[in-house]
Each structure stands twice: as C-alpha cells, then as structure tokens.
Amino acid sequence: MKKIIFVLSFALVALAVFSYDKAKENDKLALALSGQYAKRMSDASEKLDELNIAIEKSLLFNESDGSKKAREDIWRLTSDIRGSIDSLPLDASFSTAWSNYLSRVGSYAKEADRLSNSGDFEKVMGKASKNLQLMSTDWQVATAGLVDGRYSMNEWVERLDAKSSDVDWSQKGNSVKQYTESDFPLTASESDAMKKKDLQNITDPEVSKDEAVSIFKQVFPQVTNDVIGVEKSQPGAPYPFYHIRFASNQTVGYIDITEKGGHVLSYLADRPFGEPAVSFDDIKQRTEEFLEKAGYRDVVFEEARENSNAWHFVYVRVEPLHKAKVFSDVIHIKAAKDTGEIVGLNAAEYIRKEKLEDQPIVKINWKTFFHNGVKVEKEELAYVENEQLKQRLAYFLTVTKEDESGIGTYQVLVDTETKEVIKTEKLF
C-alpha cells in the first residue's frame, strides 16, 4: 500500500513539475512572440515615417532621377509595410484596409510614368502624404500597448475582440477605406471590371421561373425529366439567378440560370463514371454540336485537359471584326469519357462579354523585334487585359528559341498599336 502511495505521490509531483515547466515554456514562448510582434510593429511605424519622407521627396521633382528614386522607395516601403501588417495579430478588417491602401499608394508610384498629366501625381500624393500622417498617428496609438510591453500576448489577443477592446478597430478600418476611396478612386477600367464581375451590364429582360426551367430542358433535354427544386438566389447576390436541382436515374446535379436574359451560368451533373469508351475526337465533336445547339456559336476551341473520367475543354469567344480571340470571354466544359455527354459547364465569363474597342494594327517585323534564333511559329490576334485592366488588341504569338537545354516554346502577347509586350509565358 505504501509503495502504491509513494508511486502516486511521485507521479503527482512529476506532473506538477512538468506542468510548471510547460507553463514557463509557454510563458517564454508568449514573451518571445510578444517581442517579435512588438519589433515588427515598431519597424512598421519607422517605415511609415520613411514612406512619408519618400512621398515628400517625390514631390520635390518634376522629371528627374530624384523623382524616380523616390518613387522606387515608395514602392519598396509599401511592400515592406504590407508584409509586416499581414503577419501581425491585428483586427482583420483593419489590416485588410491598411494593406489595400498601401497597395494603391505603391502601385500609383510605380505607374506614375504612364500618367498623361504630371500634375495628377502631385495632387494625389499630396493627399496621400497628409492621410499617411494621420494613419501613422492612429497606428502608433493602436499598437502602443504591445510595443511598450503594457499588454501580454493573451491580453493583446483579447483586446482585438470588439467587446473588450479600447480601440475602435472598425472605425479605424473605415477611415482607411475612406482615404482609399478619396485618394485612389476606381478608374473607369477598374469600375467596368467590377460591373462585369457582378454582371451589372446585362440589360436583357427578366425570365420567369417556368421560363428558366424551359431553357434548362432545351439545353439539357436528357436530364430534365426529374426537376426536384427551383430556388431563387438569396437577396443581395451580385446577380439574381435561378438554382434548379435535378435527379435523373443515377445522376443528380444543378444548373444556375440568370434571371436577366436566362443565360446559363453553370451546370454540374454528378454520377458514377464507367470505363472510357468514346474517343477524344468524337467527344470534341459532340461538345461542339452541343455548343451550337445551346446558342454558343461565336466560340472556338482553345485547349483541352483530361483526368481519368473526363475531358476539360476551353472555348474562347471570337469578335467578328478582326476574328480576334477574346481571352476574357471563355466557356469551360467538362465531358465524360464513357459516354461523351456534358457533365459540367461554366459560362459566367462568357456571359460578362467584354466591351471591345477597335485600334490600329501596326505591322511589326518580328525578325528585328526578337533576338536572333527566335522563330515565330504561329501568329493570331487576341484581345487581352493589360495592367490597367483595359482590353487591348494584341498579336498572339507562339514562338520558339533553341538554347543549350533544348527548344523552348513561349506565348507572347504584343499590343498591335503600341508594340508593348503585354505578357510572355513559357509553355515548355
């Protein structure tokens, strides 16, 4: 009995010692984390001051290396500060708003050479400088507790809770959002991109629930005998649509159809797959027959990928004037290898249809445009987004270049008017 009591007592003492050591270890870890976070917050504060000085320097010059150097510092510092903010234990809405504002400041400085009016830079960065001074003060007040050691790690985390916080994080985040909206309002291109994303450009008449079901039966007659539910999208959705669920034999799935115009947004059929039995060429032919029947008559095949059960096809819209591919307007289709039937479709990007503008097509001598040894294998025209989110007509080139490791194949997009290289991608 005494032996058992001794063993139990020893175990309790050992557990207590272990718990004490573990607690000390956790305290040390918390202190170490607090120290690291405090240092990052302090670094971010210092860099905020450096950022404001860089902005002030950039406003001293009109066109010179001094302005360029200051703008490079702005880009570097905004990236550094965003990195610090993203890694800190801060209120999510506050850090997101800060990161977004700093991103806009850095991007504006980086793209300043493209401004048509040099006075715009001085006007925008002048406002940004004033706002950054206010934001820097807010930042120092908001982070002081952890930087000066007044709060432990646990107390800091609790302080982020809106109920127990002595800092109105939401208000501070909203202030930064207001700075973003006033200093860097959305450009026309960015605004158009947002509208397309939300399908705000659709002006087609609305279709009823019964009409949406009829469209479904017309496009996918093989699975529409057993519609088991039709629901409207929730209030507040970016674009209203009908969500139609169906079940047919061993297949269950859904289709989403826009309320405006009755456009098919997406379709998915889930069923068991058998062994592959239909050739690629036959599946591709059936897919293109389906596209024709469904009214997608202005698209061309672009690429195909496969897995064990299905082929995944990408079709691109072609604008009629230059026969140029519009890479922002695509349809994704999934076709089963066992039967060749369509089991998935996503046409949201196609529905958004870009508004395209004609532009001059300057003839380019590719032999002088590229280095020796670069061979243009294929030349097409395509509309693509540039860095300013504008759709530009471009030469869509497939080129090869032989080097020590073999022959490399690249896709190159070159603006037909400005000769700017919009994108270069190595294929293999």
Secondary structure, DSSP 8 states (H G I E B T S, - for coil): -HHHHHHHHHHHHHHHHHHHHHHHHHHHHHHHHHHHHHHHHHHHHHHHHHHHHHHHHHTT-SSSHHHHHHHHHHHHHHHHHHHHHHTS---HHHHHHHHHHHHHHHHHHHTGGG-S-HHHHHHHHHHHHHHHHHHHHHHHHHHHHHHTT-S-HHHHHHHTSTTT-SS-HHHHHHHHHHHHHHHS---HHHHHHHHHHTTTT----B--HHHHHHHHHHH-GGG-TTEEEEEE--TT-SS-EEEEEEEETTEEEEEEEETBTT-EEEEEEE-------S-HHHHHHHHHHHHHHHT--SEEEEEEEE-SSEEEEEEEEE-TTT--EEEEEEEEEEEETTT--EEEEE-HHHHT-------------HHHHS-TTEEEEEEEEEEEE-TTS-EEEEEEEEEEEEETTEEEEEEEEEETTT--EEEEEE--
